[in-house]
Amino acid sequence: MRAIAPQFWEGKGDVRPASVSVGGLDQNYIAIRADVRNDENSTLNPYTTAYFSYVGLVLQSAVDPNLPLWFSRGISGVLSNTIVRNDFILIGPPIPWHMQRLRSRARMPLSDLIAVTRSSPEYADADRLLGFDAQSWALIHYLMFGDEGVHRRQMDQFATLIHQGADPAVALKEAFGRIQDLEAPLVGHINKSIFPFGKIGVDMNINRESFERRMVSASEAAATRASFHIAMGRTAEARALINEARKADPNEAESDVAEGLLLDRD
């Protein structure tokens, strides 16, 4: 991870991530450390960043690009902390940094939260985005698991109306009524001492041999890493890896793709 995302190791006290996601010019990239092992009793996914990004991509590209920001980022947040075990999956255990922020800082009224768009200061400013994500996570978590799950049907109704082209404000009112009426129950949910979440039993008897796989050449691997560096803005590392890829195989097309991306960025 240090080799592929070096900027996280260049400052004292920087976060050393177990996963990194970034959007490139041609595709989206997710890198994960494969050696991370959590305690069996842990309820915190070490790959929350990767899960958050992946769920967000699915919602925006495969489900509906018009989902309101609080809804899509809230769902991404809840599903980012998914824990996979041998015979069950945990969905939505509490995320410590969200809980700490929600309990120690001022929160936006829900009427302001649902009005945030990609042009809002809450989305453009990194610190304010952390607060927005924490509140969006809390609201979706409450709607999924609060009050013994009675609000899930309303969530489904809201998503269906949005998918059918309804205005978000109209869909919200039809599905949930007055959003202000959720303020007090949401505060109670945030301040719970025992936090609810989901558990699903699954059959994990997977035949690993059924998965398709292939060997990646040294040239293709270097070119792919070069493309990742370009997306991360590390042009010097990218150029070195393009040269490495061509040295390994001058005919590997991926090195040409990487160079095209580099030239386009420049």
C-alpha positions in Angstrom: 0.0 0.0 0.0 2.9 2.3 0.7 4.2 1.7 -2.8 0.9 2.3 -4.5 -0.3 5.2 -2.4 2.9 6.8 -1.0 1.3 10.2 0.0 -0.2 8.6 3.1 3.3 7.9 4.3 4.9 11.2 3.6 3.7 13.1 6.7 4.1 12.4 10.4 0.9 11.1 11.9 -0.8 10.4 8.6 -3.4 7.8 8.4 -2.0 4.5 7.0 -5.0 3.2 5.1 -6.0 -0.4 4.6 -7.9 0.6 1.5 -7.8 3.5 -1.0 -10.3 4.4 -3.7 -9.9 7.0 -6.4 -11.7 8.0 -9.6 -9.5 8.0 -12.7 -10.2 9.5 -16.2 -11.1 6.1 -17.6 -12.3 4.0 -14.6 -12.5 3.8 -10.9 -9.8 2.2 -8.8 -9.8 0.5 -5.4 -6.7 -0.8 -3.8 -6.8 -2.9 -0.6 -4.2 -4.5 1.7 -4.7 -8.2 1.5 -2.9 -9.0 4.7 -5.3 -7.3 7.1 -6.9 -9.7 9.6 -9.5 -8.6 12.1 -10.3 -10.2 15.4 -13.2 -12.6 15.0 -15.2 -10.6 17.5 -14.5 -7.2 15.9 -17.5 -5.3 14.5 -15.4 -2.8 12.4 -14.6 -3.5 8.8 -11.0 -2.5 8.1 -12.0 -1.8 4.4 -14.7 0.7 5.1 -13.3 3.2 2.6 -13.3 0.6 -0.2 -16.8 -0.6 0.7 -18.1 3.0 0.9 -16.8 3.8 -2.5 -18.0 0.6 -4.1 -21.6 0.9 -2.8 -21.6 4.6 -3.9 -20.6 3.6 -7.4 -23.3 0.9 -7.6 -26.0 3.3 -6.4 -25.0 6.1 -8.8 -24.3 3.9 -11.9 -26.5 0.8 -11.6 -29.4 2.0 -9.5 -30.1 5.6 -10.0 -27.8 8.6 -10.5 -30.5 11.0 -9.1 -30.6 9.6 -5.6 -30.3 12.5 -3.1 -26.9 12.9 -1.6 -27.9 12.2 2.0 -29.6 8.9 0.8 -26.8 7.6 -1.3 -24.0 8.5 1.0 -26.0 7.4 4.0 -26.6 3.9 2.5 -22.9 3.8 1.5 -21.9 4.6 5.0 -24.1 1.9 6.6 -23.0 -0.8 4.2 -19.4 0.3 4.4 -19.2 -1.5 7.8 -20.3 -4.9 6.6 -18.6 -7.8 8.4 -18.3 -11.1 6.6 -17.8 -14.2 8.7 -17.9 -18.0 7.9 -21.6 -18.4 8.2 -23.1 -14.9 8.7 -22.8 -11.3 7.7 -23.2 -8.3 10.0 -24.7 -5.2 8.4 -24.5 -1.8 10.0 -22.6 -2.1 13.3 -21.9 1.4 14.7 -18.9 3.2 13.2 -16.9 4.7 16.1 -15.8 8.0 14.4 -19.3 8.8 13.3 -20.7 8.1 16.8 -18.0 10.3 18.4 -18.7 13.2 16.0 -22.4 13.0 16.3 -22.3 13.0 20.1 -19.7 15.7 20.5 -20.5 18.3 17.8 -23.5 20.3 16.7 -25.7 18.7 14.1 -27.6 20.1 11.2 -31.4 20.1 11.3 -32.7 17.4 9.0 -34.3 19.9 6.8 -30.8 21.3 6.0 -29.3 17.8 5.7 -31.7 16.6 3.0 -31.1 19.9 1.1 -27.3 19.3 0.6 -26.2 18.9 -3.0 -22.8 18.6 -4.6 -22.6 22.4 -4.9 -23.2 22.9 -1.2 -20.4 23.9 1.3 -21.2 20.8 3.3 -20.0 18.7 0.3 -17.2 20.9 -0.9 -15.4 21.4 2.4 -13.6 18.2 3.7 -14.4 18.7 7.4 -18.0 19.6 6.8 -18.4 16.6 4.6 -17.3 14.4 7.5 -20.2 15.8 9.5 -22.6 15.5 6.7 -21.6 11.8 6.1 -21.9 11.1 9.9 -25.4 12.5 10.0 -26.5 10.8 6.7 -25.2 7.5 8.1 -27.1 8.0 11.3 -30.4 8.9 9.5 -30.2 5.8 7.2 -29.1 3.6 10.1 -32.2 4.8 12.1 -34.5 4.1 9.1 -33.0 0.7 8.6 -32.7 -0.6 12.1 -34.4 1.9 14.5 -37.8 1.2 16.0 -37.3 -2.5 15.2 -37.1 -1.8 11.4 -40.6 -0.4 11.0 -39.2 2.3 8.6 -37.7 0.1 6.0 -40.9 0.0 4.0 -40.8 3.8 3.9 -37.2 3.7 2.6 -38.2 1.3 -0.2 -41.2 3.6 -1.1 -38.9 6.6 -1.2 -36.3 4.9 -3.4 -39.1 3.6 -5.7 -40.6 7.1 -6.1 -37.1 8.6 -6.9 -36.5 5.8 -9.5 -39.9 6.6 -11.1 -38.7 10.2 -11.5 -40.5 11.9 -8.6 -39.1 15.1 -7.1 -37.0 14.2 -4.0 -39.0 16.6 -1.8 -42.3 15.2 -3.0 -41.1 11.6 -2.6 -39.7 12.4 0.9 -43.0 13.8 2.1 -45.1 11.0 0.6 -42.8 8.3 2.1 -42.0 9.8 5.5 -44.4 12.7 6.1 -42.8 15.7 7.8 -39.0 15.1 8.0 -39.0 17.3 11.2 -40.9 14.5 13.0 -37.8 12.3 12.7 -35.6 14.7 14.6 -36.4 13.5 18.1 -36.4 9.8 17.4 -33.1 10.1 15.5 -31.5 11.8 18.5 -32.7 9.0 20.7 -31.2 6.5 18.2 -27.8 8.2 18.2 -27.7 8.3 22.0 -28.5 4.6 22.5 -26.1 2.7 24.7 -26.9 -0.5 22.8 -26.9 0.0 19.1 -29.0 -2.3 16.8 -27.7 -3.6 13.5 -28.4 -6.5 11.1 -27.3 -10.1 11.0 -27.9 -12.4 8.1 -27.1 -16.2 8.0 -25.4 -17.3 4.8 -24.1 -20.4 3.1 -20.4 -19.9 2.7 -19.6 -23.3 1.1 -18.1 -21.7 -2.0 -16.2 -23.7 -4.6 -13.1 -21.5 -5.0 -12.2 -23.4 -8.2 -15.3 -22.1 -9.9 -13.9 -18.5 -10.0 -12.2 -17.5 -13.3 -8.6 -16.4 -12.8 -5.6 -15.6 -14.9 -1.9 -14.7 -14.4 -1.1 -11.0 -14.8 2.1 -10.3 -16.7 4.8 -8.1 -15.1 4.2 -5.6 -17.8 0.4 -5.4 -17.3 0.9 -5.2 -13.6 3.3 -2.3 -13.9 1.0 -0.5 -16.4 -2.0 -0.9 -14.1 -0.1 0.5 -11.2 1.0 3.4 -13.4 -2.7 4.2 -14.2 -3.5 4.1 -10.4 -0.7 6.6 -9.8 -2.0 8.9 -12.5 -5.4 8.9 -10.9 -3.7 9.7 -7.6 -1.8 12.6 -9.2 1.6 10.9 -8.8 3.0 11.5 -12.3 6.7 10.8 -11.6 5.9 7.3 -10.2 3.5 6.7 -13.1 6.2 7.5 -15.7 8.7 5.2 -14.0 6.2 2.3 -14.1 5.3 2.9 -17.7 9.0 2.6 -18.5 9.1 -0.5 -16.4 6.1 -2.0 -18.2 7.7 -1.3 -21.6 11.0 -2.8 -20.6 9.2 -6.0 -19.5 7.1 -6.2 -22.8 7.3 -3.4 -25.4 4.1 -4.8 -27.0 1.9 -4.6 -23.9 -1.0 -2.3 -24.8 -1.7 -1.3 -21.2 1.4 0.8 -21.1 0.1 2.8 -24.1 -3.2 3.3 -22.3 -1.3 4.5 -19.2 0.8 6.9 -21.2 -2.4 8.2 -22.9 -3.9 8.9 -19.5 -0.7 10.6 -18.4 -0.5 12.9 -21.4 -4.2 13.7 -21.1 -3.7 14.7 -17.5 -0.7 16.8 -18.4 
